[in-house]
Amino acid sequence: MRDSIPNFVIVFSALRSGTTILRLMLDAHSKISCPDEADYIFDYLSRTAQGDWHYDHVAMQRDRMYKMADVTYPDGKDGLEAFSGMVEQMYQPGNVPILMLHRGLHKALAVHPGVKVIHMVRDPRDVAHSSIGMGWAGNVYFGVDHWIKTEDEWAKNEMLLTPGQVLTVSYEGLIAEPEAELARIAAFLGVGFEPTMMEYSKGSTYGKPDMSLVEQWRRKLTPRDLGLVEAKVGGLLQACGYQPSGKPLIVPKPWARFALMLQNRKAIWSTKFARFGILDPVVVGVAKRLQLPALAVRARARIDEKTFRYLK
């Protein structure tokens, strides 16, 4: 079955690391198909006790990103057959299909060990600040958590890849020299650079590369913020190519960490209430705590509908 799997390419990166602008640039190429985030395609794929691949397609069809995607789960198929059927719906024949992932790299490598991977990185200090703006966190200490999780996963799986399978791209480099970086990426994918890749802004709400978005942490984070983030990130900061600020590292004491946690939760719930009202977030939260997702189907659908409008 593995021989019939489409020869896709992965962009693996933490959320808020510039994957949307890269996706738009790549999708503007005539020989590249790069749909929206595809984490769902691996989130609900797992191995049975017998070692076979299996989809929880019922749960997947409730997933917000799946519902946003122009993909339909293939009737009567499961495992790698279903996987191939969905990937084939994502691209035009003859194009290079790109799967944008923030997690699930180990599954992707198990399904296709020879897959090419573009590892995109962004300064975690900027990612942490951006997470607050998205309403995902109330402070940088918790705003950097998803970056750490993604880069930890990368570090654990990088050894499984050969040098020719990997291309590392930084958000900062892409913004500073977009044409040069896109030409390097296109060569890695086996296609030539096309000027249309720089015209992505014509069909989207994203503007042209803006250097003011690079190293925002120098202007927007306090010395305490920097100390908290850099201490929590640890060696991953320099492993990903970024230099410490020189500010004293801060590892919060238990009471200080508890205060940060309360601040974080308060900000997240305040954002949820402002965007979705009070009832639906509470219902979803209770259903999650009780591990009864069916209780929150309608509330989740209403939240997803509002999220679609917010993201647009």
Phi, psi and omega per residue, in radians:
M1 nan -0.615 -3.080
R2 -1.039 -0.541 -3.125
D3 -1.116 -0.417 -3.097
S4 -1.625 0.038 3.131
I5 -1.287 2.294 3.113
P6 -0.984 2.545 -3.077
N7 -1.468 1.251 -3.078
F8 -1.371 2.945 3.053
V9 -2.163 2.561 -3.122
I10 -1.893 2.403 2.817
V11 -1.851 2.033 -3.091
F12 -1.972 2.144 -3.041
S13 -2.846 2.715 3.040
A14 -1.255 2.655 3.021
L15 -0.994 2.592 -3.133
R16 1.148 0.484 3.140
S17 -1.911 0.222 3.087
G18 1.687 0.219 -3.091
T19 -1.194 -0.495 -3.136
T20 -1.175 -0.802 3.132
I21 -1.153 -0.649 3.082
L22 -1.144 -0.719 3.118
R23 -1.043 -0.772 3.132
L24 -1.100 -0.706 3.115
M25 -1.105 -0.802 -3.115
L26 -1.191 -0.708 -3.094
D27 -1.200 -0.309 3.099
A28 -1.361 -0.137 3.101
H29 -1.411 2.438 -3.068
S30 -1.208 -0.309 -3.088
K31 -1.987 0.230 -3.130
I32 -2.224 2.338 3.032
S33 -1.987 2.054 -3.055
C34 -2.335 1.432 -3.141
P35 -1.238 -3.023 -3.074
D36 -1.197 -3.103 -3.101
E37 -0.893 2.411 -3.024
A38 -2.127 0.430 -3.133
D39 -0.974 -0.606 -3.095
Y40 -1.016 -0.467 -3.051
I41 -1.215 -0.356 3.059
F42 -1.929 -0.418 -3.115
D43 -0.979 -0.640 -3.021
Y44 -1.868 0.230 3.100
L45 -1.824 2.219 -3.127
S46 -2.583 2.942 3.107
R47 -1.682 2.472 3.055
T48 -1.416 3.050 3.101
A49 -1.063 -0.430 3.135
Q50 -1.509 -0.062 3.106
G51 1.598 0.087 3.119
D52 -1.504 2.644 3.080
W53 -1.428 2.478 -3.109
H54 -2.519 2.459 3.078
Y55 -1.794 2.374 2.895
D56 -1.574 1.344 -2.995
H57 -1.271 -0.365 3.074
V58 -1.153 -0.834 3.098
A59 -1.136 -0.683 -3.117
M60 -1.076 -0.643 -3.097
Q61 -1.250 -0.155 3.014
R62 -1.645 -0.111 -3.079
D63 -1.258 2.348 -3.091
R64 -1.084 -0.751 -3.110
M65 -1.221 -0.590 3.064
Y66 -1.119 -0.749 -3.126
K67 -1.171 -0.486 3.097
M68 -1.358 -0.454 -3.058
A69 -1.349 2.677 3.080
D70 -1.577 1.041 -3.060
V71 -2.364 2.449 3.097
T72 -2.128 2.307 3.110
Y73 -1.130 2.239 -3.081
P74 -1.167 2.155 3.129
D75 -1.081 2.424 3.044
G76 1.296 0.153 -3.134
K77 -2.097 2.775 3.133
D78 -2.588 2.946 3.042
G79 1.014 -2.388 -3.053
L80 -1.202 -0.458 3.051
E81 -1.132 -0.768 3.108
A82 -1.162 -0.716 3.105
F83 -1.001 -0.878 -3.129
S84 -1.071 -0.696 -3.134
G85 -1.100 -0.666 3.136
M86 -1.288 -0.720 3.132
V87 -1.088 -0.696 -3.133
E88 -1.101 -0.424 3.103
Q89 -1.355 -0.226 -3.016
M90 -1.548 -0.154 -3.040
Y91 -2.517 2.784 3.065
Q92 -1.395 2.499 3.111
P93 -0.954 2.326 3.140
G94 1.615 -0.229 3.122
N95 -1.540 2.777 3.038
V96 -1.465 2.043 3.121
P97 -1.453 2.295 3.128
I98 -1.959 2.262 3.032
L99 -1.845 2.078 3.132
M100 -1.539 1.994 -3.064
L101 -2.176 2.523 3.019
H102 -1.996 -0.089 -3.132
R103 -2.861 3.059 3.092
G104 1.387 0.321 -3.119
L105 -1.077 -0.653 -3.122
H106 -1.096 -0.612 3.096
K107 -1.233 -0.725 3.136
A108 -1.053 -0.699 -3.140
L109 -1.251 -0.523 3.080
A110 -1.231 -0.658 3.133
V111 -1.269 -0.702 -3.072
H112 -2.465 1.463 -3.049
P113 -1.006 -0.490 -3.097
G114 -1.602 0.174 -3.059
V115 -1.079 2.468 3.036
K116 -1.418 2.503 -3.079
V117 -2.284 2.211 2.959
I118 -1.701 1.983 3.136
H119 -1.659 1.915 -3.129
M120 -1.768 2.262 -3.111
V121 -2.141 2.657 3.022
R122 -2.421 2.629 3.133
D123 -0.931 2.146 -3.083
P124 -1.102 -0.418 3.118
R125 -1.184 -0.643 3.069
D126 -1.295 -0.626 3.098
V127 -1.096 -0.753 -3.136
A128 -1.074 -0.755 3.130
H129 -1.163 -0.709 3.136
S130 -1.129 -0.596 -3.142
S131 -1.097 -0.600 3.094
I132 -1.153 -0.764 3.131
G133 -1.074 -0.507 3.123
M134 -1.419 -0.169 -3.103
G135 1.471 0.243 -3.119
W136 -1.537 -0.268 -3.092
A137 -2.648 2.791 3.119
G138 -1.840 -0.132 3.105
N139 -2.761 2.878 -3.072
V140 -1.220 -0.440 -3.128
Y141 -1.042 -0.729 3.091
F142 -1.638 -0.345 3.128
G143 -1.179 -0.344 -3.125
V144 -1.612 -0.072 -3.035
D145 -1.034 -0.772 -3.083
H146 -1.203 -0.525 3.060
W147 -1.117 -0.814 3.132
I148 -1.038 -0.763 -3.113
K149 -1.077 -0.779 -3.141
T150 -1.164 -0.782 -3.100
E151 -1.266 -0.497 3.001
D152 -1.115 -0.749 3.118
E153 -1.108 -0.694 3.099
W154 -1.074 -0.825 -3.103
A155 -1.051 -0.609 -3.126
K156 -1.300 -0.441 -3.060
N157 -1.876 -0.234 -3.084
E158 -0.998 -0.618 -3.104
M159 -1.138 -0.293 3.140
L160 -1.436 -0.138 -3.074
L161 -1.834 2.523 3.038
T162 -1.475 2.779 -3.134
P163 -0.960 -0.619 -3.123
G164 -1.267 -0.204 3.132
Q165 -1.526 -0.237 -2.933
V166 -2.110 2.405 2.962
L167 -2.283 2.144 3.107
T168 -1.681 2.262 -3.134
V169 -2.238 2.304 3.073
S170 -1.747 2.537 3.069
Y171 -1.015 -0.731 -3.108
E172 -1.093 -0.718 3.115
G173 -1.181 -0.662 3.139
L174 -1.142 -0.683 3.139
I175 -1.270 -0.688 -3.094
A176 -1.242 -0.733 -3.090
E177 -2.368 1.216 -3.022
P178 -1.066 -0.747 -3.103
E179 -1.135 -0.777 -3.141
A180 -1.110 -0.737 -3.134
E181 -1.211 -0.681 3.113
L182 -1.176 -0.617 3.077
A183 -1.129 -0.665 3.110
R184 -1.167 -0.714 3.118
I185 -1.164 -0.773 -3.141
A186 -1.050 -0.714 3.110
A187 -1.110 -0.698 3.100
F188 -1.078 -0.593 -3.131
L189 -1.478 -0.130 3.112
G190 1.483 0.366 3.081
V191 -2.251 2.867 3.124
G192 -1.575 2.737 3.066
F193 -1.115 2.435 3.055
E194 -2.143 2.371 3.137
P195 -0.990 -0.435 3.140
T196 -1.084 -0.379 3.132
M197 -1.106 -0.444 3.121
M198 -1.577 0.007 -3.110
E199 -1.866 0.305 -3.091
Y200 -1.000 -0.519 -3.049
S201 -1.187 -0.325 -3.126
K202 -1.138 -0.522 -3.103
G203 -1.959 0.365 -3.113
S204 -2.566 3.041 3.086
T205 -1.534 -0.041 3.135
Y206 -1.440 2.366 3.103
G207 -1.482 -3.064 3.123
K208 -1.258 2.827 -3.134
P209 -0.875 2.287 -3.022
D210 -2.179 1.938 -3.093
M211 -1.147 -0.289 3.112
S212 -1.196 -0.263 3.119
L213 -1.509 -0.090 -3.137
V214 -1.637 2.368 3.121
E215 0.936 0.778 3.059
Q216 -1.130 -0.438 -3.115
W217 -1.008 -0.487 3.138
R218 -1.133 -0.490 -3.103
R219 -1.787 -0.503 -2.921
K220 -1.911 -0.234 3.122
L221 -1.824 2.477 3.101
T222 -1.405 2.858 3.050
P223 -0.955 -0.629 3.109
R224 -1.161 -0.771 3.093
D225 -0.970 -0.827 -3.104
L226 -1.111 -0.711 3.124
G227 -1.106 -0.696 3.126
L228 -1.162 -0.839 -3.091
V229 -1.151 -0.847 -3.058
E230 -1.161 -0.590 3.079
A231 -1.180 -0.711 -3.090
K232 -1.254 -0.667 -3.141
V233 -1.243 -0.631 3.112
G234 1.100 -2.394 -3.070
G235 -1.170 -0.269 3.125
L236 -1.113 -0.466 -3.124
L237 -1.025 -0.973 -3.118
Q238 -1.314 -0.508 3.097
A239 -1.080 -0.520 3.127
C240 -1.624 0.088 3.017
G241 1.686 0.289 -3.095
Y242 -2.024 2.491 -3.084
Q243 -1.674 2.536 3.104
P244 -1.086 2.680 3.141
S245 -1.306 -0.378 -3.056
G246 1.644 -0.091 3.114
K247 -1.308 2.622 3.140
P248 -1.045 2.350 3.111
L249 -1.235 2.511 -3.121
I250 -2.196 2.014 3.015
V251 -1.859 1.868 -3.013
P252 -1.135 2.476 3.017
K253 -1.177 2.843 -3.103
P254 -0.896 -0.751 -3.115
W255 -1.166 -0.658 3.137
A256 -1.223 -0.651 3.097
R257 -1.156 -0.653 3.102
F258 -1.108 -0.716 3.106
A259 -1.116 -0.719 3.093
L260 -1.097 -0.684 3.137
M261 -1.129 -0.758 3.120
L262 -1.103 -0.761 3.101
Q263 -1.054 -0.731 -3.127
N264 -1.100 -0.857 -3.116
R265 -1.139 -0.711 3.133
K266 -1.054 -0.789 -3.122
A267 -1.140 -0.730 -3.133
I268 -1.109 -0.818 -3.120
W269 -1.206 -0.595 3.082
S270 -1.093 -0.712 3.102
T271 -1.141 -0.758 3.127
K272 -1.058 -0.797 -3.126
F273 -1.120 -0.676 -3.130
A274 -1.170 -0.622 -3.076
R275 -1.538 -0.638 -2.949
F276 -2.111 0.043 -3.033
G277 1.446 -3.135 -3.066
I278 -1.573 -0.747 -2.967
L279 -1.110 -0.923 -3.032
D280 -1.073 -0.804 3.087
P281 -1.055 -0.649 3.132
V282 -1.152 -0.773 3.128
V283 -1.055 -0.789 3.137
V284 -1.103 -0.723 3.138
G285 -1.118 -0.749 3.130
V286 -1.148 -0.751 3.141
A287 -1.093 -0.650 3.112
K288 -1.175 -0.751 -3.137
R289 -1.108 -0.649 -3.130
L290 -1.490 -0.077 -3.099
Q291 1.004 0.776 3.121
L292 -2.251 1.263 -3.049
P293 -1.038 -0.455 -3.125
A294 -1.087 -0.457 -3.133
L295 -1.178 -0.377 -3.013
A296 -1.934 0.249 -3.050
V297 -1.016 -0.861 -3.105
R298 -1.198 -0.732 3.120
A299 -1.104 -0.747 3.111
R300 -1.098 -0.683 3.135
A301 -1.109 -0.701 3.118
R302 -1.180 -0.696 3.095
I303 -1.117 -0.759 3.142
D304 -1.065 -0.713 -3.141
E305 -1.082 -0.739 3.100
K306 -1.198 -0.620 3.110
T307 -1.124 -0.713 3.093
F308 -0.946 -0.828 -3.108
R309 -1.165 -0.662 3.137
Y310 -1.140 -0.772 -3.113
L311 -1.176 -0.558 3.116
K312 -1.241 nan nan
